[in-house]
Amino acid sequence: MSTTKPAPMASAAVHSAPPRRLTGRLKIVLAVLLVAQFMLAVDFSILNVALPEIGDDLGFSLANLQWVATAFALSAAGFTLFFGRVGDLIGHKRIFLGSLTLLGLASLAGGLAPTPEILLVARVAQGLATAAATPAGLALLTTSFPEGPLRQKALGLNGALMSAGFTTGAVLGGTLTDLLSWRWAFFINVPVALAVLLVAPTVITESRPALRPRIDLPGALAVTLGLFGVVYGLTQAGEHGWTHPVALTALLAGAVLLVVFYLVERKAAQPLVPLHVLKKRTVAWGNVLGLLAFVTETSLVYLLTLYMQKTLGFSALTAGLSFGVLGLGTVAGGVIASKVIARTSTVAVLVGGGLLQAVFTAVLLFLGDTPASMGLLLPATFLGGVGNMLVIVGFMVTATTGLPDHEQGLATGLASMSQQVGIAMGTPIMSAIVTAATAGAVSAGAILHGVTVAVAANAVLVLAGVLIAAVILRTRRDRTRV
């Protein structure tokens, strides 16, 4: 374990007493950060519906088309923790502004891409920008708002827009592709990034350590390659099955590298992730809950898309528009989350939200093969979305509470890693379950059976999170607060 003492923070904004309500400046700060996080969340799903047209226009082979999504996911998940720690060292504001600049340029390049190779390079750059901007934005959020109701409110709104952004991406991608071109799924980022870059420097204050320790390069390399291996292995398992040699090799290599990362961190003088932080129950188990929350909800979008298109025969645009109801549920959950936490506790929100999500995920087991089932699907996704967002906000509050400002980049880097790895893992895991359950059959009935089996597995994962929150987090001395 490192014996290095935390460096004092040099901040442009030092307050004798933290604000108790949102001032005019804090409202602008919140708006800027929320717009940026919403845009980043949209990018995770906006191209999913557009993939067939991208393949036709640029000449992607069917086998290589999945790399449009995978290249982004690998970069975003693999580098999040590293960039989160870099933000702690050189300043969250600097990383935030630089990554949004990269995102705008990469989006412009992707929209103008004449070849598959240039498009994939742009997607990697978008993923790297997301890996840097997401933890930096969250760190600026947590350092701008003190622990307590203000931070809980800010994280609640952030979580709502983040989750709503993922579902909005599916709707927006289909709409832009149908009305204009898939290229506008890239171009739409450019004016948004530019607007944030014009406003953010004047309202967001910087915080950085007075003394800058060295970056733990061996640890950074091990964790980045380890996450690459796990995420890539899961994508291959989703495409070819769990027994595919490439999937097994990548998963094993990723697991070994993550073990190497842990061993490196034990001996490093200035570790990328100090072990005393990981030993905090709120940080470790809070991030497990966050991982499960994103695995379950984002993969449910995939499962229901498959159900609506392959079983009910809906168009991609119609299926995408139906997720607007899920988006409304997540916004509602984010808006009420801070109030519920204030009146109860973070653990109560994690348990209650998880139970709500689990119940209405299980309701989807009764979906049939006629459009009448939409009368069941829409309210179930709305209420399940409310529950999922309560869990996400509870996880964010749990995983970032009790740490000083100079470790908020690390805390939010871990939280962002949980988010992005969860998003990257969810779909391939559920895809592999569907593939195994259908045994290669592609009929509407077989797809419905496969989706039902995967939905059951999804509900079980949600219940696992409920048990973690109820049993492990409540073993603390104060059983009413995390």
C-alpha positions in Angstrom: 0.0 0.0 0.0 1.2 3.4 -0.8 2.4 5.6 2.0 2.4 8.7 -0.1 0.4 11.5 1.5 -2.3 13.2 -0.6 -1.1 16.4 -2.2 -2.9 19.5 -1.1 -5.3 20.9 -3.7 -4.9 24.2 -5.3 -8.4 25.5 -6.3 -9.6 28.6 -8.0 -12.8 28.4 -5.9 -12.3 28.3 -2.1 -15.5 28.7 -0.1 -15.6 29.4 3.6 -19.0 27.6 3.7 -20.5 25.4 1.1 -23.7 26.8 -0.6 -27.0 25.3 0.6 -28.9 26.1 -2.6 -28.2 26.4 -6.3 -26.8 29.8 -7.0 -27.0 31.4 -10.5 -23.5 30.3 -11.3 -24.0 26.7 -10.0 -27.1 26.4 -12.2 -25.0 27.3 -15.2 -22.3 24.9 -14.2 -24.9 22.1 -13.7 -26.5 22.8 -17.1 -23.1 22.7 -18.9 -22.0 19.5 -17.3 -25.4 17.8 -17.8 -25.5 18.8 -21.5 -22.1 17.3 -22.0 -22.9 14.0 -20.1 -26.2 13.7 -22.1 -24.3 14.0 -25.4 -21.7 11.4 -24.2 -24.5 9.0 -23.3 -26.3 9.5 -26.6 -23.1 8.4 -28.4 -23.3 4.9 -27.0 -26.4 4.0 -28.9 -27.0 6.6 -31.6 -25.3 4.5 -34.4 -27.0 1.1 -33.5 -30.0 1.6 -35.8 -27.8 3.2 -38.5 -25.3 0.3 -38.8 -26.9 -1.4 -41.9 -26.9 1.9 -43.9 -23.3 2.6 -42.8 -22.3 -0.8 -44.1 -24.0 -0.2 -47.4 -22.6 3.3 -47.9 -19.0 2.6 -47.0 -18.7 -1.0 -48.0 -18.2 -2.7 -44.6 -18.4 -6.4 -44.7 -21.1 -8.0 -42.5 -18.4 -9.5 -40.2 -16.6 -6.2 -39.7 -19.7 -4.0 -39.3 -19.9 -4.7 -35.5 -16.5 -2.9 -35.1 -18.3 0.4 -35.5 -19.8 -0.2 -32.1 -17.1 -2.3 -30.6 -14.2 0.1 -31.4 -16.0 2.8 -29.5 -16.9 0.5 -26.5 -13.4 -0.9 -26.2 -11.8 2.6 -26.1 -14.4 4.1 -23.8 -14.3 1.2 -21.3 -10.6 0.5 -21.4 -9.2 4.0 -20.8 -11.8 5.5 -18.3 -9.9 4.6 -15.1 -6.6 5.9 -16.5 -8.1 9.2 -17.7 -10.0 9.6 -14.4 -6.7 9.5 -12.5 -4.9 11.8 -15.0 -7.6 14.3 -14.3 -6.7 14.2 -10.6 -3.1 14.9 -11.5 -3.4 17.7 -14.1 -6.8 19.1 -13.5 -10.4 17.9 -14.2 -11.3 21.1 -16.2 -8.3 20.8 -18.5 -9.1 17.1 -19.3 -12.8 17.9 -19.7 -12.3 20.7 -22.2 -9.6 18.8 -24.1 -11.7 15.7 -24.4 -14.7 17.6 -25.7 -12.5 19.2 -28.3 -11.4 15.7 -29.4 -15.0 14.5 -29.4 -16.1 17.4 -31.7 -13.2 16.8 -34.1 -13.7 13.0 -34.1 -17.4 13.4 -34.7 -16.7 15.7 -37.7 -14.2 13.2 -39.1 -16.7 10.4 -38.7 -19.5 12.2 -40.4 -17.2 13.0 -43.4 -15.5 9.6 -43.4 -15.1 8.3 -47.0 -13.8 4.8 -46.0 -14.4 2.2 -43.3 -10.8 2.7 -41.9 -11.3 6.5 -41.3 -14.7 5.8 -39.7 -13.2 3.3 -37.3 -10.4 5.7 -36.4 -13.0 8.3 -35.7 -14.9 5.9 -33.5 -11.8 5.0 -31.5 -11.2 8.8 -31.0 -14.8 9.2 -29.9 -14.3 6.4 -27.4 -11.1 7.9 -26.0 -12.8 11.3 -25.7 -15.7 9.7 -23.8 -13.3 7.8 -21.5 -11.7 11.1 -20.6 -14.8 13.4 -20.5 -17.1 11.2 -18.5 -15.0 10.9 -15.3 -13.8 14.5 -15.6 -17.4 15.8 -15.9 -18.5 13.7 -12.9 -15.5 14.9 -10.9 -16.3 18.5 -11.7 -19.9 17.8 -10.6 -18.8 16.3 -7.3 -16.2 19.0 -6.5 -18.6 21.8 -7.5 -21.4 20.6 -5.2 -20.7 19.7 -1.6 -21.7 16.3 -0.1 -25.4 16.3 0.9 -28.6 17.4 -0.8 -27.0 19.6 -3.5 -24.7 16.8 -4.6 -27.4 14.2 -4.5 -29.7 16.5 -6.6 -26.9 17.1 -9.1 -26.1 13.4 -9.4 -29.8 12.6 -9.7 -30.2 14.9 -12.6 -26.9 13.7 -14.1 -28.0 10.1 -13.8 -31.4 10.8 -15.3 -30.0 12.5 -18.4 -27.2 10.0 -18.8 -29.7 7.1 -18.9 -32.2 9.0 -20.9 -29.4 9.8 -23.3 -28.8 6.1 -24.0 -32.4 5.6 -24.9 -32.6 8.9 -26.8 -29.7 7.8 -28.9 -31.7 4.9 -30.3 -34.6 7.2 -31.1 -32.4 10.0 -32.5 -30.3 7.6 -34.5 -33.3 6.1 -36.3 -34.9 9.5 -36.9 -31.7 11.1 -38.3 -30.9 8.1 -40.5 -34.4 8.0 -41.9 -34.9 11.7 -42.5 -31.3 12.8 -43.4 -28.4 10.4 -43.3 -26.4 8.3 -40.9 -23.7 10.9 -41.1 -25.9 13.3 -39.0 -25.6 10.9 -36.1 -21.9 12.1 -36.1 -22.5 15.7 -37.1 -25.0 16.4 -34.3 -22.2 16.3 -31.7 -20.2 19.1 -33.3 -22.5 22.1 -32.4 -23.2 20.7 -28.9 -19.5 20.3 -28.2 -18.8 23.8 -29.5 -21.5 25.3 -27.3 -20.2 23.6 -24.2 -16.6 24.7 -25.0 -17.7 28.3 -25.4 -19.5 28.4 -22.0 -17.6 26.0 -19.8 -14.2 27.9 -19.4 -16.0 30.9 -18.0 -18.1 29.2 -15.3 -16.2 26.0 -14.3 -13.3 26.4 -11.9 -10.3 24.2 -11.8 -8.9 22.0 -9.1 -5.6 20.2 -9.3 -2.9 18.9 -6.9 -0.2 21.4 -5.9 2.3 18.5 -6.2 1.9 16.2 -9.1 2.9 12.6 -8.5 4.0 10.3 -11.3 1.4 8.3 -13.2 1.5 4.5 -12.4 2.2 3.4 -16.0 2.5 -0.4 -15.3 -0.8 -0.3 -13.5 -2.4 1.8 -16.2 -1.2 -0.6 -18.9 -2.4 -3.7 -17.0 -5.8 -2.4 -16.2 -6.4 -0.9 -19.7 -5.3 -4.1 -21.5 -7.2 -6.2 -18.9 -10.5 -4.3 -19.6 -9.8 -4.5 -23.3 -9.5 -8.3 -23.0 -12.7 -8.7 -20.9 -14.9 -6.5 -23.1 -13.5 -7.9 -26.4 -14.0 -11.4 -25.1 -17.6 -10.7 -24.2 -18.3 -9.2 -27.6 -16.9 -12.3 -29.2 -19.0 -14.5 -26.9 -22.1 -12.6 -27.8 -21.4 -13.1 -31.5 -20.0 -16.7 -31.6 -20.9 -18.2 -28.2 -19.2 -18.8 -24.9 -17.0 -21.7 -26.2 -15.5 -19.8 -29.1 -11.7 -20.0 -28.8 -11.2 -16.2 -29.4 -13.8 -15.3 -26.7 -12.2 -17.7 -24.2 -8.7 -16.6 -24.9 -9.6 -12.9 -24.6 -11.6 -13.4 -21.4 -8.8 -15.4 -19.8 -6.1 -12.9 -20.8 -8.2 -10.0 -19.5 -8.8 -11.8 -16.2 -5.0 -12.5 -15.8 -4.1 -8.9 -16.6 -6.6 -7.6 -14.0 -5.0 -9.8 -11.4 -1.6 -8.4 -12.5 -3.0 -5.0 -12.1 -4.0 -5.7 -8.5 -0.5 -7.1 -7.7 1.1 -4.0 -9.3 -1.0 -1.7 -7.2 0.0 -3.5 -4.0 3.7 -2.6 -4.6 3.5 0.7 -6.4 4.8 3.8 -4.6 2.1 6.0 -6.2 -0.6 3.5 -7.5 -3.1 4.3 -10.1 -5.8 3.1 -7.7 -4.6 3.3 -4.0 -5.8 0.1 -2.3 -7.1 2.0 0.7 -9.7 3.5 -1.7 -10.8 0.1 -3.0 -11.0 -1.2 0.6 -13.8 1.3 1.3 -17.0 -0.8 1.2 -18.9 2.1 -0.3 -16.5 2.4 -3.2 -16.0 -1.3 -3.9 -19.6 -2.6 -3.6 -21.1 0.7 -4.9 -19.3 0.1 -8.1 -20.4 -3.5 -8.3 -24.0 -2.2 -8.0 -23.3 0.3 -10.7 -21.9 -2.3 -13.0 -25.0 -4.5 -12.5 -27.3 -1.5 -13.0 -25.8 -0.7 -16.4 -25.5 -4.3 -17.5 -29.1 -5.0 -16.9 -30.9 -1.9 -18.2 -28.8 -1.3 -21.4 -29.0 -5.0 -22.3 -32.7 -4.9 -21.8 -32.9 -2.3 -24.6 -31.1 -4.8 -26.8 -33.5 -7.6 -25.9 -36.6 -5.6 -26.4 -35.3 -4.3 -29.7 -34.8 -7.9 -30.8 -38.3 -8.8 -29.6 -40.1 -5.9 -31.3 -38.3 -6.3 -34.6 -38.0 -10.1 -34.9 -41.1 -11.3 -33.1 -43.6 -8.4 -33.6 -42.2 -7.3 -36.9 -41.8 -3.6 -36.0 -39.5 -1.3 -38.0 -36.2 -0.1 -36.4 -37.7 3.4 -36.1 -40.9 2.2 -34.4 -38.9 0.1 -32.0 -36.6 3.0 -31.2 -39.5 5.4 -30.6 -41.0 3.0 -28.1 -38.0 3.5 -25.9 -39.1 7.0 -25.3 -41.3 5.6 -22.5 -38.3 4.0 -20.9 -36.5 7.4 -21.2 -39.3 9.1 -19.4 -39.1 6.5 -16.6 -35.4 7.2 -16.1 -35.9 10.9 -16.1 -38.6 10.5 -13.5 -36.4 8.3 -11.4 -33.5 10.8 -11.6 -35.7 13.7 -10.5 -37.1 12.0 -7.4 -33.9 10.1 -6.4 -32.3 12.9 -4.3 -35.6 13.5 -2.5 -36.1 9.9 -1.7 -32.5 9.6 -0.5 -33.0 12.6 1.8 -36.1 11.2 3.3 -34.8 7.6 3.7 -31.3 6.5 3.0 -29.0 5.6 0.2 -29.3 1.9 1.0 -33.1 2.1 1.0 -33.0 3.7 -2.4 -30.7 1.0 -3.7 -32.9 -1.8 -2.3 -36.2 -0.2 -3.2 -35.1 0.8 -6.7 -33.6 -2.6 -7.4 -36.8 -4.4 -6.3 -38.9 -2.1 -8.5 -36.6 -2.8 -11.5 -36.6 -6.6 -10.8 -40.4 -6.8 -10.5 -41.1 -5.0 -13.7 -38.3 -6.8 -15.5 -39.9 -10.1 -14.4 -43.2 -8.8 -15.8 -41.7 -8.9 -19.3 -41.6 -12.7 -19.0 -45.3 -12.6 -19.9 -44.7 -10.9 -23.3 -46.5 -12.7 -26.2 -46.2 -12.8 -29.9 -48.8 -10.1 -30.8 -48.6 -6.3 -30.8 -51.1 -6.4 -27.9 -48.1 -7.1 -25.6 -47.0 -3.5 -26.0 -49.7 -2.7 -23.5 -47.6 -4.7 -21.0 -44.2 -3.7 -22.3 -44.6 0.1 -22.2 -45.7 0.5 -18.5 -43.2 -2.2 -17.4 -40.3 -0.4 -19.0 -41.4 2.9 -17.6 -41.6 1.6 -14.0 -38.5 -0.5 -14.5 -36.7 2.6 -15.7 -37.7 4.5 -12.6 -36.2 1.7 -10.4 -33.0 1.4 -12.5 -32.4 5.2 -12.2 -32.9 5.1 -8.4 -30.2 2.4 -8.3 -27.9 4.4 -10.6 -28.2 7.6 -8.5 -27.8 5.5 -5.3 -24.6 3.9 -6.7 -23.2 7.3 -7.8 -23.8 8.8 -4.3 -22.4 5.7 -2.6 -19.3 5.4 -4.7 -18.2 9.1 -4.5 -19.1 9.8 -0.8 -16.5 10.1 1.9 -13.5 10.9 -0.4 -11.6 14.2 -0.5 -11.6 16.4 -3.6 -8.1 15.2 -4.7 -9.5 11.7 -5.0 -12.8 12.6 -6.7 -11.3 12.0 -10.1 -10.3 8.5 -9.0 -13.8 7.9 -7.5 -15.6 9.2 -10.6 -13.2 7.3 -12.8 -14.1 4.1 -11.1 -17.8 5.0 -11.3 -17.5 5.9 -15.0 -15.5 2.6 -15.6 -18.4 0.7 -14.0 -20.9 2.5 -16.2 -19.0 2.0 -19.5 -17.9 -1.5 -18.9 -21.5 -2.3 -17.9 -22.8 -0.8 -21.1 -20.2 -2.7 -23.1 -20.8 -6.0 -21.3 -24.6 -6.1 -21.2 -25.5 -6.6 -24.8 -22.9 -9.4 -25.6 -23.8 -11.2 -22.4 -27.5 -11.2 -23.2 -26.8 -11.9 -26.9 -24.9 -15.0 -25.9 -27.8 -16.2 -23.7 -30.3 -15.7 -26.5 -28.0 -17.5 -29.0 -27.7 -20.5 -26.6 -31.4 -20.6 -25.9 -32.5 -20.4 -29.5 -29.8 -23.0 -30.7 -29.5 -21.2 -34.0 -33.2 -21.0 -34.8 -34.4 -17.6 -36.2 -38.2 -18.0 -36.2 -40.3 -15.5 -34.3 -41.2 -18.1 -31.7 -37.6 -19.1 -31.1 -36.5 -15.4 -30.8 -39.3 -14.9 -28.2 -38.1 -17.9 -26.2 -34.5 -16.7 -26.3 -35.5 -13.2 -25.2 -37.6 -14.6 -22.4 -34.7 -16.7 -21.1 -32.4 -13.7 -21.2 -35.0 -11.5 -19.5 -35.1 -14.0 -16.6 -31.3 -13.9 -16.3 -31.5 -10.1 -16.4 -34.0 -10.1 -13.5 -31.8 -12.5 -11.5 -28.8 -10.0 -11.9 -31.0 -7.2 -10.6 -31.9 -9.2 -7.6 -28.2 -10.0 -7.0 -27.7 -6.2 -6.7 -30.6 -5.9 -4.2 -29.0 -8.6 -2.0 -25.6 -6.9 -2.1 -27.1 -3.5 -1.1 -29.4 -5.1 1.6 -26.8 -7.4 3.2 -23.3 -6.1 2.5 -23.8 -2.3 2.6 -26.1 -2.6 5.7 -23.4 -4.3 7.8 -22.0 -0.9 8.6 -22.5 0.5 12.2 -25.0 3.1 11.0 -27.6 0.9 9.2 -29.7 3.7 8.0 -27.1 5.6 6.0 -24.3 4.6 3.6 
